[in-house]
Amino acid sequence: MGEFQVFDYMQKHEYEQVVYFYDKSTGLKGITAIHNTTLGPALGGTRIWNYANEEEALVDVLRLARGMTYKSAAAGLNLGGGKTVLIGDASKIKSEAYFRAFGRFVQSLNGRYITAEDVNTSTRDMGYIAMETKHVVGLEGKSGNPSPVTAMGVFHAVKAGLQYKFGDADIADHTFAVQGAGQTGYFLINYLVEAGAKKVYFTEISPRHIERMKQEHPEVEYVKPEDIFGLDVDVLSPCALGGALNDTTIPQIHAPVVCGSANNVLLDEDKHGAMLKDRGIIYCPDFVANAGGIINVYHELQGYDRDRAMADTKKIYDRMLEILAIADDQNITSQQAAKVFAKQRIQSVHDVRSNYIPR
């Protein structure tokens, strides 16, 4: 791979802004990407990851920001797409001062970007950020931890996938394999068990999370990470990090439905979306399935009401069925269909706003 050409990539995928920032006193260093703000301010979480190099961090934040544009658009929200990655070991760098320094950088964007929690950040961390900026959501006492609501959205997306494939959305009639049981995967398993799932398997790399699942749900069976993709189940739910569906894993899959919470789960959207389609696997696009979290925090901007947030999250079921039907009608992958769905909304709103009317 040659040197990454940032402006070429931004032009190709129509990004608006990429911001690098650094704070000497706390060691804070990170990147914020804003992809598209046609529908509203860019909203996307802040994740901390010990990236191997700066290019890896840049590519990750760019992909994640673009995914947030499509996620918000497909979810019917008046939000654009953005994301932040902070570079370092989360177990060593987190502190009040660290997040307050980051909050000041968020404030400097003047509302073009709104942040929230993500991998290795928490509602407590968001509270520190809120000391320096109002452009943060997912706070304690408001919408809180988005993971349970994200998982609820995936639960309804799973039901849509089952309905589309089998004509039967009853969880009790089906079997499931969940990759990752730390946050959203953990809550998804809880919902599946509560709904009477016939059988649930899971895998996880954290000993603490494995033990938690064994204590809380001994009926949920642990399998080794390398075995999760080949299980003979009805639904495979990737709920860990991105790129899990690739040249190696897709040939192993026996599940006729794939639906999980992981962002950018297709390592190569075009290639691996087509591989799933060619094998007759119903793939529920990740940015549609996992939109419950952003729906939840969006309601925080409107004046939080949990019942309304959950009602909007449940609409993922109908939205997913519509997208899967578009894919079949146009003979395209479901990932492409989801983007068609999202881009049509962005373009229609862009056209409506072509004339200036002061408010």
LUMLUMTI-327552 format. One record per residue (C-alpha): residue in one letter; y, z, x. Coordinates in nm, 4 decimals, decimal comma, always signed. Example, Ala and Ser with C-alpha at 12.3 -4.5 7.8 and 13.67 -1.06 7.14 Angstrom:
BEGIN
pt r=a | yy=-0,4500 | zz=+0,7800 | xx=+1,2300
pt r=s | yy=-0,1060 | zz=+0,7140 | xx=+1,3670
END
This chain:
BEGIN
pt r=m | yy=+0,0000 | zz=+0,0000 | xx=+0,0000
pt r=g | yy=+0,3406 | zz=-0,0999 | xx=+0,1380
pt r=e | yy=+0,6593 | zz=+0,0978 | xx=+0,1165
pt r=f | yy=+0,7336 | zz=+0,1886 | xx=-0,2452
pt r=q | yy=+1,0331 | zz=-0,0109 | xx=-0,3725
pt r=v | yy=+1,2097 | zz=+0,2285 | xx=-0,6092
pt r=f | yy=+1,4714 | zz=-0,0098 | xx=-0,7482
pt r=d | yy=+1,2144 | zz=-0,2846 | xx=-0,8025
pt r=y | yy=+0,9998 | zz=-0,0396 | xx=-0,9995
pt r=m | yy=+1,3014 | zz=+0,0866 | xx=-1,1973
pt r=q | yy=+1,4004 | zz=-0,2685 | xx=-1,2845
pt r=k | yy=+1,0489 | zz=-0,3696 | xx=-1,3856
pt r=h | yy=+1,0000 | zz=-0,0706 | xx=-1,6169
pt r=e | yy=+1,3651 | zz=-0,0305 | xx=-1,7237
pt r=y | yy=+1,4469 | zz=+0,3150 | xx=-1,5922
pt r=e | yy=+1,8012 | zz=+0,4486 | xx=-1,6209
pt r=q | yy=+1,8187 | zz=+0,7163 | xx=-1,3531
pt r=v | yy=+1,6234 | zz=+0,8909 | xx=-1,0767
pt r=v | yy=+1,7742 | zz=+1,2054 | xx=-0,9258
pt r=y | yy=+1,6601 | zz=+1,3907 | xx=-0,6132
pt r=f | yy=+1,7815 | zz=+1,7487 | xx=-0,5667
pt r=y | yy=+1,7469 | zz=+2,0267 | xx=-0,3086
pt r=d | yy=+1,8606 | zz=+2,3892 | xx=-0,2841
pt r=k | yy=+1,8648 | zz=+2,5425 | xx=+0,0637
pt r=s | yy=+1,8686 | zz=+2,9079 | xx=-0,0462
pt r=t | yy=+1,5478 | zz=+2,8901 | xx=-0,2544
pt r=g | yy=+1,3714 | zz=+2,5901 | xx=-0,0993
pt r=l | yy=+1,3816 | zz=+2,4128 | xx=-0,4347
pt r=k | yy=+1,3160 | zz=+2,0417 | xx=-0,4033
pt r=g | yy=+1,2346 | zz=+1,8021 | xx=-0,6795
pt r=i | yy=+1,2919 | zz=+1,4783 | xx=-0,8656
pt r=t | yy=+1,4099 | zz=+1,4134 | xx=-1,2215
pt r=a | yy=+1,3485 | zz=+1,0714 | xx=-1,3769
pt r=i | yy=+1,5214 | zz=+0,9509 | xx=-1,6926
pt r=h | yy=+1,3532 | zz=+0,6459 | xx=-1,8389
pt r=n | yy=+1,5247 | zz=+0,5586 | xx=-2,1666
pt r=t | yy=+1,7845 | zz=+0,7317 | xx=-2,3862
pt r=t | yy=+1,8192 | zz=+0,4783 | xx=-2,6693
pt r=l | yy=+1,6913 | zz=+0,7230 | xx=-2,9309
pt r=g | yy=+1,8494 | zz=+1,0362 | xx=-2,7858
pt r=p | yy=+1,8580 | zz=+1,2630 | xx=-2,4792
pt r=a | yy=+1,5590 | zz=+1,2418 | xx=-2,2468
pt r=l | yy=+1,3223 | zz=+1,5336 | xx=-2,2988
pt r=g | yy=+1,0294 | zz=+1,6117 | xx=-2,0742
pt r=g | yy=+0,8710 | zz=+1,9087 | xx=-1,9042
pt r=t | yy=+0,9044 | zz=+2,0365 | xx=-1,5509
pt r=r | yy=+0,5843 | zz=+2,0575 | xx=-1,3496
pt r=i | yy=+0,5245 | zz=+2,2132 | xx=-1,0102
pt r=w | yy=+0,2668 | zz=+2,0445 | xx=-0,7889
pt r=n | yy=+0,1849 | zz=+2,0541 | xx=-0,4201
pt r=y | yy=+0,2050 | zz=+1,6775 | xx=-0,3714
pt r=a | yy=+0,0638 | zz=+1,5274 | xx=-0,0554
pt r=n | yy=+0,3892 | zz=+1,3421 | xx=+0,0112
pt r=e | yy=+0,7209 | zz=+1,2486 | xx=-0,1484
pt r=e | yy=+0,6030 | zz=+0,9064 | xx=-0,2643
pt r=e | yy=+0,3173 | zz=+1,0641 | xx=-0,4588
pt r=a | yy=+0,5678 | zz=+1,2931 | xx=-0,6326
pt r=l | yy=+0,7987 | zz=+1,0011 | xx=-0,7100
pt r=v | yy=+0,5261 | zz=+0,7830 | xx=-0,8600
pt r=d | yy=+0,4056 | zz=+1,0755 | xx=-1,0717
pt r=v | yy=+0,7485 | zz=+1,1600 | xx=-1,2145
pt r=l | yy=+0,8211 | zz=+0,7941 | xx=-1,2898
pt r=r | yy=+0,4961 | zz=+0,7453 | xx=-1,4791
pt r=l | yy=+0,5382 | zz=+1,0711 | xx=-1,6672
pt r=a | yy=+0,8983 | zz=+0,9956 | xx=-1,7701
pt r=r | yy=+0,8063 | zz=+0,6548 | xx=-1,9115
pt r=g | yy=+0,5187 | zz=+0,8128 | xx=-2,1003
pt r=m | yy=+0,7617 | zz=+1,0579 | xx=-2,2591
pt r=t | yy=+0,9766 | zz=+0,7705 | xx=-2,3887
pt r=y | yy=+0,6783 | zz=+0,6223 | xx=-2,5701
pt r=k | yy=+0,5558 | zz=+0,9632 | xx=-2,6840
pt r=s | yy=+0,8853 | zz=+1,0572 | xx=-2,8485
pt r=a | yy=+0,9342 | zz=+0,7139 | xx=-3,0017
pt r=a | yy=+0,5817 | zz=+0,6996 | xx=-3,1417
pt r=a | yy=+0,6202 | zz=+1,0521 | xx=-3,2801
pt r=g | yy=+0,9305 | zz=+0,9508 | xx=-3,4755
pt r=l | yy=+1,1637 | zz=+1,1770 | xx=-3,2749
pt r=n | yy=+1,5248 | zz=+1,1057 | xx=-3,1819
pt r=l | yy=+1,4581 | zz=+1,1651 | xx=-2,8136
pt r=g | yy=+1,4265 | zz=+0,9600 | xx=-2,4983
pt r=g | yy=+1,1892 | zz=+1,0067 | xx=-2,2084
pt r=g | yy=+1,2346 | zz=+1,2059 | xx=-1,8903
pt r=k | yy=+1,0431 | zz=+1,4337 | xx=-1,6561
pt r=t | yy=+1,0896 | zz=+1,6599 | xx=-1,3548
pt r=v | yy=+0,8506 | zz=+1,7371 | xx=-1,0710
pt r=l | yy=+0,9140 | zz=+2,0258 | xx=-0,8338
pt r=i | yy=+0,7350 | zz=+1,9974 | xx=-0,5007
pt r=g | yy=+0,5453 | zz=+2,2923 | xx=-0,3565
pt r=d | yy=+0,2778 | zz=+2,5575 | xx=-0,4073
pt r=a | yy=+0,3476 | zz=+2,7255 | xx=-0,7427
pt r=s | yy=+0,1799 | zz=+3,0466 | xx=-0,6281
pt r=k | yy=+0,4371 | zz=+3,0836 | xx=-0,3497
pt r=i | yy=+0,7694 | zz=+2,9310 | xx=-0,4531
pt r=k | yy=+0,8390 | zz=+3,0593 | xx=-0,8064
pt r=s | yy=+1,1167 | zz=+3,3179 | xx=-0,8559
pt r=e | yy=+1,4143 | zz=+3,3877 | xx=-1,0774
pt r=a | yy=+1,6530 | zz=+3,2430 | xx=-0,8193
pt r=y | yy=+1,4367 | zz=+2,9307 | xx=-0,7804
pt r=f | yy=+1,4460 | zz=+2,8461 | xx=-1,1496
pt r=r | yy=+1,8121 | zz=+2,9381 | xx=-1,1873
pt r=a | yy=+1,8905 | zz=+2,6957 | xx=-0,9048
pt r=f | yy=+1,6950 | zz=+2,4300 | xx=-1,0918
pt r=g | yy=+1,8769 | zz=+2,5161 | xx=-1,4143
pt r=r | yy=+2,2068 | zz=+2,4338 | xx=-1,2451
pt r=f | yy=+2,0771 | zz=+2,0892 | xx=-1,1540
pt r=v | yy=+1,9674 | zz=+2,0359 | xx=-1,5151
pt r=q | yy=+2,3151 | zz=+2,1383 | xx=-1,6301
pt r=s | yy=+2,4695 | zz=+1,8842 | xx=-1,3922
pt r=l | yy=+2,3084 | zz=+1,6052 | xx=-1,5967
pt r=n | yy=+2,5321 | zz=+1,7088 | xx=-1,8870
pt r=g | yy=+2,2722 | zz=+1,6895 | xx=-2,1620
pt r=r | yy=+2,1178 | zz=+1,3539 | xx=-2,0711
pt r=y | yy=+1,8012 | zz=+1,5452 | xx=-1,9835
pt r=i | yy=+1,6427 | zz=+1,8441 | xx=-2,1598
pt r=t | yy=+1,3611 | zz=+2,0262 | xx=-1,9830
pt r=a | yy=+1,0632 | zz=+2,2320 | xx=-2,0998
pt r=e | yy=+0,7499 | zz=+2,3855 | xx=-1,9533
pt r=d | yy=+0,4663 | zz=+2,1815 | xx=-1,8082
pt r=v | yy=+0,1924 | zz=+2,2215 | xx=-1,5463
pt r=n | yy=+0,2479 | zz=+2,5433 | xx=-1,3456
pt r=t | yy=+0,5611 | zz=+2,6456 | xx=-1,5378
pt r=s | yy=+0,5868 | zz=+2,8928 | xx=-1,8255
pt r=t | yy=+0,8099 | zz=+3,0181 | xx=-2,1052
pt r=r | yy=+0,9224 | zz=+3,2948 | xx=-1,8674
pt r=d | yy=+1,0356 | zz=+3,0318 | xx=-1,6179
pt r=m | yy=+1,2225 | zz=+2,8492 | xx=-1,8953
pt r=g | yy=+1,4047 | zz=+3,1743 | xx=-1,9663
pt r=y | yy=+1,5395 | zz=+3,1798 | xx=-1,6100
pt r=i | yy=+1,6457 | zz=+2,8157 | xx=-1,6413
pt r=a | yy=+1,8251 | zz=+2,9005 | xx=-1,9672
pt r=m | yy=+2,0474 | zz=+3,1436 | xx=-1,7757
pt r=e | yy=+2,2134 | zz=+2,8408 | xx=-1,6162
pt r=t | yy=+2,1867 | zz=+2,5665 | xx=-1,8797
pt r=k | yy=+2,1519 | zz=+2,5217 | xx=-2,2535
pt r=h | yy=+1,9490 | zz=+2,2043 | xx=-2,2000
pt r=v | yy=+1,6062 | zz=+2,3711 | xx=-2,2065
pt r=v | yy=+1,3518 | zz=+2,4283 | xx=-2,4838
pt r=g | yy=+1,0221 | zz=+2,6114 | xx=-2,5208
pt r=l | yy=+1,1827 | zz=+2,9554 | xx=-2,5007
pt r=e | yy=+1,0290 | zz=+3,2852 | xx=-2,6068
pt r=g | yy=+1,1425 | zz=+3,3822 | xx=-2,9556
pt r=k | yy=+1,1815 | zz=+3,0170 | xx=-3,0504
pt r=s | yy=+0,9105 | zz=+2,7523 | xx=-3,0237
pt r=g | yy=+0,7407 | zz=+2,9308 | xx=-2,7319
pt r=n | yy=+0,4337 | zz=+2,7991 | xx=-2,5534
pt r=p | yy=+0,3802 | zz=+2,4359 | xx=-2,6671
pt r=s | yy=+0,0119 | zz=+2,4253 | xx=-2,5652
pt r=p | yy=-0,1375 | zz=+2,5505 | xx=-2,8958
pt r=v | yy=+0,0656 | zz=+2,2941 | xx=-3,0900
pt r=t | yy=-0,0194 | zz=+2,0169 | xx=-2,8434
pt r=a | yy=-0,3854 | zz=+2,1045 | xx=-2,8937
pt r=m | yy=-0,3424 | zz=+2,1024 | xx=-3,2711
pt r=g | yy=-0,2003 | zz=+1,7504 | xx=-3,2482
pt r=v | yy=-0,4981 | zz=+1,6416 | xx=-3,0377
pt r=f | yy=-0,7280 | zz=+1,8030 | xx=-3,2950
pt r=h | yy=-0,5797 | zz=+1,5819 | xx=-3,5679
pt r=a | yy=-0,5947 | zz=+1,2775 | xx=-3,3384
pt r=v | yy=-0,9640 | zz=+1,3513 | xx=-3,2766
pt r=k | yy=-1,0196 | zz=+1,3579 | xx=-3,6513
pt r=a | yy=-0,8441 | zz=+1,0218 | xx=-3,6809
pt r=g | yy=-1,0682 | zz=+0,8760 | xx=-3,4089
pt r=l | yy=-1,3767 | zz=+1,0063 | xx=-3,5870
pt r=q | yy=-1,2560 | zz=+0,8686 | xx=-3,9198
pt r=y | yy=-1,1884 | zz=+0,5275 | xx=-3,7679
pt r=k | yy=-1,5225 | zz=+0,5084 | xx=-3,5865
pt r=f | yy=-1,7581 | zz=+0,6820 | xx=-3,8284
pt r=g | yy=-1,5705 | zz=+0,6985 | xx=-4,1579
pt r=d | yy=-1,6175 | zz=+1,0755 | xx=-4,1349
pt r=a | yy=-1,3517 | zz=+1,3114 | xx=-3,9964
pt r=d | yy=-1,5465 | zz=+1,6326 | xx=-4,0596
pt r=i | yy=-1,5597 | zz=+1,8201 | xx=-3,7278
pt r=a | yy=-1,8769 | zz=+1,9988 | xx=-3,8385
pt r=d | yy=-2,0684 | zz=+1,6696 | xx=-3,8297
pt r=h | yy=-1,9931 | zz=+1,5893 | xx=-3,4669
pt r=t | yy=-2,0339 | zz=+1,6909 | xx=-3,1018
pt r=f | yy=-1,7661 | zz=+1,7207 | xx=-2,8331
pt r=a | yy=-1,7157 | zz=+1,7361 | xx=-2,4559
pt r=v | yy=-1,3850 | zz=+1,8801 | xx=-2,3301
pt r=q | yy=-1,2685 | zz=+1,8330 | xx=-1,9721
pt r=g | yy=-1,0362 | zz=+2,1203 | xx=-1,8815
pt r=a | yy=-1,0082 | zz=+2,4586 | xx=-2,0518
pt r=g | yy=-0,6939 | zz=+2,6057 | xx=-1,9019
pt r=q | yy=-0,4224 | zz=+2,5434 | xx=-2,1626
pt r=t | yy=-0,4459 | zz=+2,2660 | xx=-2,4220
pt r=g | yy=-0,8192 | zz=+2,2199 | xx=-2,3636
pt r=y | yy=-0,8710 | zz=+2,5906 | xx=-2,4258
pt r=f | yy=-0,6854 | zz=+2,5802 | xx=-2,7571
pt r=l | yy=-0,8544 | zz=+2,2540 | xx=-2,8591
pt r=i | yy=-1,1944 | zz=+2,4155 | xx=-2,8075
pt r=n | yy=-1,0818 | zz=+2,7087 | xx=-3,0226
pt r=y | yy=-0,9842 | zz=+2,4709 | xx=-3,3039
pt r=l | yy=-1,3124 | zz=+2,2811 | xx=-3,2761
pt r=v | yy=-1,5154 | zz=+2,6020 | xx=-3,2895
pt r=e | yy=-1,3139 | zz=+2,7306 | xx=-3,5854
pt r=a | yy=-1,3795 | zz=+2,4014 | xx=-3,7664
pt r=g | yy=-1,7548 | zz=+2,4462 | xx=-3,7170
pt r=a | yy=-1,8219 | zz=+2,1777 | xx=-3,4550
pt r=k | yy=-2,1910 | zz=+2,0993 | xx=-3,4238
pt r=k | yy=-2,1808 | zz=+2,1426 | xx=-3,0452
pt r=v | yy=-1,9058 | zz=+2,1764 | xx=-2,7827
pt r=y | yy=-1,9466 | zz=+2,1331 | xx=-2,4062
pt r=f | yy=-1,6742 | zz=+2,2004 | xx=-2,1538
pt r=t | yy=-1,5997 | zz=+2,1797 | xx=-1,7852
pt r=e | yy=-1,3324 | zz=+2,3516 | xx=-1,5781
pt r=i | yy=-1,2592 | zz=+2,4152 | xx=-1,2097
pt r=s | yy=-1,0945 | zz=+2,7571 | xx=-1,2469
pt r=p | yy=-1,3490 | zz=+3,0421 | xx=-1,2342
pt r=r | yy=-1,1128 | zz=+3,2558 | xx=-1,4411
pt r=h | yy=-1,0944 | zz=+3,0004 | xx=-1,7207
pt r=i | yy=-1,4692 | zz=+2,9421 | xx=-1,7110
pt r=e | yy=-1,5322 | zz=+3,3133 | xx=-1,7489
pt r=r | yy=-1,2782 | zz=+3,3416 | xx=-2,0311
pt r=m | yy=-1,4558 | zz=+3,0704 | xx=-2,2283
pt r=k | yy=-1,7971 | zz=+3,2265 | xx=-2,1701
pt r=q | yy=-1,6678 | zz=+3,5622 | xx=-2,2916
pt r=e | yy=-1,4850 | zz=+3,4293 | xx=-2,5984
pt r=h | yy=-1,7203 | zz=+3,1479 | xx=-2,7007
pt r=p | yy=-2,0664 | zz=+3,1893 | xx=-2,5476
pt r=e | yy=-2,1894 | zz=+2,9112 | xx=-2,7771
pt r=v | yy=-1,9682 | zz=+2,6610 | xx=-2,5919
pt r=e | yy=-2,1771 | zz=+2,5253 | xx=-2,3050
pt r=y | yy=-2,0415 | zz=+2,4843 | xx=-1,9523
pt r=v | yy=-2,1351 | zz=+2,1740 | xx=-1,7503
pt r=k | yy=-2,0416 | zz=+2,0736 | xx=-1,3975
pt r=p | yy=-1,7256 | zz=+1,8603 | xx=-1,3651
pt r=e | yy=-1,9215 | zz=+1,5578 | xx=-1,2459
pt r=d | yy=-2,1465 | zz=+1,5699 | xx=-1,5558
pt r=i | yy=-1,8868 | zz=+1,5844 | xx=-1,8334
pt r=f | yy=-1,8325 | zz=+1,2081 | xx=-1,8709
pt r=g | yy=-2,1987 | zz=+1,1199 | xx=-1,9135
pt r=l | yy=-2,2803 | zz=+1,3608 | xx=-2,1966
pt r=d | yy=-2,4299 | zz=+1,2185 | xx=-2,5147
pt r=v | yy=-2,1576 | zz=+1,3367 | xx=-2,7536
pt r=d | yy=-1,9403 | zz=+1,1840 | xx=-3,0239
pt r=v | yy=-1,6037 | zz=+1,2644 | xx=-2,8635
pt r=l | yy=-1,4939 | zz=+1,3013 | xx=-2,5020
pt r=s | yy=-1,1654 | zz=+1,4919 | xx=-2,4649
pt r=p | yy=-0,9980 | zz=+1,4666 | xx=-2,1218
pt r=c | yy=-0,7604 | zz=+1,7640 | xx=-2,1119
pt r=a | yy=-0,7012 | zz=+1,8015 | xx=-1,7376
pt r=l | yy=-0,4754 | zz=+1,5928 | xx=-1,5113
pt r=g | yy=-0,4102 | zz=+1,2186 | xx=-1,5302
pt r=g | yy=-0,6189 | zz=+0,9300 | xx=-1,4009
pt r=a | yy=-0,9464 | zz=+1,0753 | xx=-1,5281
pt r=l | yy=-1,0477 | zz=+0,7440 | xx=-1,6895
pt r=n | yy=-1,1095 | zz=+0,5018 | xx=-1,4065
pt r=d | yy=-1,3601 | zz=+0,2639 | xx=-1,2443
pt r=t | yy=-1,5959 | zz=+0,5505 | xx=-1,1670
pt r=t | yy=-1,5865 | zz=+0,7520 | xx=-1,4896
pt r=i | yy=-1,5627 | zz=+0,4884 | xx=-1,7636
pt r=p | yy=-1,9088 | zz=+0,3371 | xx=-1,6945
pt r=q | yy=-2,0543 | zz=+0,6876 | xx=-1,7349
pt r=i | yy=-1,9120 | zz=+0,7455 | xx=-2,0829
pt r=h | yy=-2,1547 | zz=+0,7614 | xx=-2,3746
pt r=a | yy=-1,9076 | zz=+0,9018 | xx=-2,6299
pt r=p | yy=-1,7918 | zz=+0,6388 | xx=-2,8811
pt r=v | yy=-1,4532 | zz=+0,8163 | xx=-2,9161
pt r=v | yy=-1,2228 | zz=+0,9296 | xx=-2,6343
pt r=c | yy=-0,9298 | zz=+1,1501 | xx=-2,7316
pt r=g | yy=-0,7672 | zz=+1,4234 | xx=-2,5239
pt r=s | yy=-0,4420 | zz=+1,5852 | xx=-2,4163
pt r=a | yy=-0,4101 | zz=+1,4734 | xx=-2,0514
pt r=n | yy=-0,1030 | zz=+1,2619 | xx=-1,9721
pt r=n | yy=-0,1572 | zz=+0,9197 | xx=-1,8114
pt r=v | yy=-0,5313 | zz=+0,9625 | xx=-1,8427
pt r=l | yy=-0,5902 | zz=+0,5906 | xx=-1,7797
pt r=l | yy=-0,5614 | zz=+0,5405 | xx=-1,4049
pt r=d | yy=-0,4607 | zz=+0,1777 | xx=-1,4668
pt r=e | yy=-0,3370 | zz=+0,1292 | xx=-1,8243
pt r=d | yy=-0,4186 | zz=-0,2407 | xx=-1,8511
pt r=k | yy=-0,7455 | zz=-0,2488 | xx=-1,6604
pt r=h | yy=-0,8993 | zz=+0,0721 | xx=-1,7900
pt r=g | yy=-0,7713 | zz=+0,0316 | xx=-2,1451
pt r=a | yy=-0,9497 | zz=-0,3047 | xx=-2,1478
pt r=m | yy=-1,2670 | zz=-0,1524 | xx=-2,0020
pt r=l | yy=-1,2839 | zz=+0,0977 | xx=-2,2876
pt r=k | yy=-1,2155 | zz=-0,1746 | xx=-2,5454
pt r=d | yy=-1,4844 | zz=-0,4017 | xx=-2,3980
pt r=r | yy=-1,7368 | zz=-0,1195 | xx=-2,4281
pt r=g | yy=-1,6481 | zz=-0,0643 | xx=-2,7942
pt r=i | yy=-1,5086 | zz=+0,2833 | xx=-2,7300
pt r=i | yy=-1,2348 | zz=+0,4043 | xx=-2,9624
pt r=y | yy=-0,9588 | zz=+0,5279 | xx=-2,7317
pt r=c | yy=-0,6850 | zz=+0,7391 | xx=-2,8892
pt r=p | yy=-0,3771 | zz=+0,6814 | xx=-2,6673
pt r=d | yy=-0,2813 | zz=+1,0004 | xx=-2,4877
pt r=f | yy=+0,0929 | zz=+0,9895 | xx=-2,5538
pt r=v | yy=+0,0279 | zz=+0,9690 | xx=-2,9286
pt r=a | yy=-0,2501 | zz=+1,2286 | xx=-2,9363
pt r=n | yy=-0,0681 | zz=+1,4889 | xx=-2,7284
pt r=a | yy=+0,2730 | zz=+1,4632 | xx=-2,8973
pt r=g | yy=+0,2372 | zz=+1,7981 | xx=-3,0771
pt r=g | yy=+0,4079 | zz=+1,9851 | xx=-2,7959
pt r=i | yy=+0,7188 | zz=+1,7698 | xx=-2,7950
pt r=i | yy=+0,7296 | zz=+1,7690 | xx=-3,1747
pt r=n | yy=+0,7251 | zz=+2,1482 | xx=-3,1582
pt r=v | yy=+1,0107 | zz=+2,1796 | xx=-2,9095
pt r=y | yy=+1,2109 | zz=+1,9085 | xx=-3,0867
pt r=h | yy=+1,2238 | zz=+2,1351 | xx=-3,3894
pt r=e | yy=+1,3762 | zz=+2,3989 | xx=-3,1643
pt r=l | yy=+1,6754 | zz=+2,1675 | xx=-3,1216
pt r=q | yy=+1,7042 | zz=+2,1385 | xx=-3,4999
pt r=g | yy=+1,6693 | zz=+2,5104 | xx=-3,5768
pt r=y | yy=+1,3075 | zz=+2,6145 | xx=-3,5312
pt r=d | yy=+1,0783 | zz=+2,6434 | xx=-3,8328
pt r=r | yy=+0,7108 | zz=+2,6663 | xx=-3,7379
pt r=d | yy=+0,5812 | zz=+2,5431 | xx=-4,0747
pt r=r | yy=+0,7870 | zz=+2,2249 | xx=-4,0478
pt r=a | yy=+0,6801 | zz=+2,1742 | xx=-3,6872
pt r=m | yy=+0,3121 | zz=+2,2053 | xx=-3,7783
pt r=a | yy=+0,3535 | zz=+1,9730 | xx=-4,0764
pt r=d | yy=+0,5043 | zz=+1,7064 | xx=-3,8513
pt r=t | yy=+0,2284 | zz=+1,7609 | xx=-3,5940
pt r=k | yy=-0,0364 | zz=+1,6913 | xx=-3,8566
pt r=k | yy=+0,1201 | zz=+1,3474 | xx=-3,9107
pt r=i | yy=-0,0399 | zz=+1,2435 | xx=-3,5801
pt r=y | yy=-0,3568 | zz=+1,1800 | xx=-3,7840
pt r=d | yy=-0,1996 | zz=+0,9016 | xx=-3,9941
pt r=r | yy=-0,0015 | zz=+0,7638 | xx=-3,6983
pt r=m | yy=-0,3175 | zz=+0,7337 | xx=-3,4893
pt r=l | yy=-0,5036 | zz=+0,5525 | xx=-3,7673
pt r=e | yy=-0,2136 | zz=+0,3061 | xx=-3,7942
pt r=i | yy=-0,2156 | zz=+0,2393 | xx=-3,4191
pt r=l | yy=-0,5924 | zz=+0,1881 | xx=-3,4058
pt r=a | yy=-0,5597 | zz=-0,0599 | xx=-3,6929
pt r=i | yy=-0,2833 | zz=-0,2487 | xx=-3,5066
pt r=a | yy=-0,5139 | zz=-0,2742 | xx=-3,2044
pt r=d | yy=-0,7905 | zz=-0,4298 | xx=-3,4127
pt r=d | yy=-0,5607 | zz=-0,6587 | xx=-3,6104
pt r=q | yy=-0,3945 | zz=-0,7964 | xx=-3,2955
pt r=n | yy=-0,7096 | zz=-0,7809 | xx=-3,0787
pt r=i | yy=-0,5338 | zz=-0,5720 | xx=-2,8149
pt r=t | yy=-0,6150 | zz=-0,2377 | xx=-2,6573
pt r=s | yy=-0,5124 | zz=+0,0762 | xx=-2,8417
pt r=q | yy=-0,2872 | zz=+0,1655 | xx=-2,5463
pt r=q | yy=-0,1036 | zz=-0,1637 | xx=-2,5901
pt r=a | yy=-0,0894 | zz=-0,1096 | xx=-2,9665
pt r=a | yy=+0,0682 | zz=+0,2328 | xx=-2,9200
pt r=k | yy=+0,3361 | zz=+0,0802 | xx=-2,6969
pt r=v | yy=+0,3995 | zz=-0,1937 | xx=-2,9533
pt r=f | yy=+0,4415 | zz=+0,0784 | xx=-3,2144
pt r=a | yy=+0,6828 | zz=+0,2774 | xx=-2,9932
pt r=k | yy=+0,8837 | zz=-0,0188 | xx=-2,8630
pt r=q | yy=+0,9365 | zz=-0,1554 | xx=-3,2135
pt r=r | yy=+1,1007 | zz=+0,1729 | xx=-3,3134
pt r=i | yy=+1,3184 | zz=+0,1837 | xx=-3,0010
pt r=q | yy=+1,4326 | zz=-0,1755 | xx=-3,0557
pt r=s | yy=+1,5020 | zz=-0,1272 | xx=-3,4263
pt r=v | yy=+1,7215 | zz=+0,1773 | xx=-3,3581
pt r=h | yy=+1,8916 | zz=-0,0057 | xx=-3,0694
pt r=d | yy=+1,9790 | zz=-0,2903 | xx=-3,3056
pt r=v | yy=+2,1132 | zz=-0,0528 | xx=-3,5722
pt r=r | yy=+2,3417 | zz=+0,1086 | xx=-3,3140
pt r=s | yy=+2,4808 | zz=-0,2213 | xx=-3,1897
pt r=n | yy=+2,8090 | zz=-0,1522 | xx=-3,3714
pt r=y | yy=+3,0286 | zz=+0,1430 | xx=-3,2755
pt r=i | yy=+3,1015 | zz=+0,3997 | xx=-3,5478
pt r=p | yy=+3,2664 | zz=+0,7277 | xx=-3,4420
pt r=r | yy=+3,1197 | zz=+1,0509 | xx=-3,5791
END
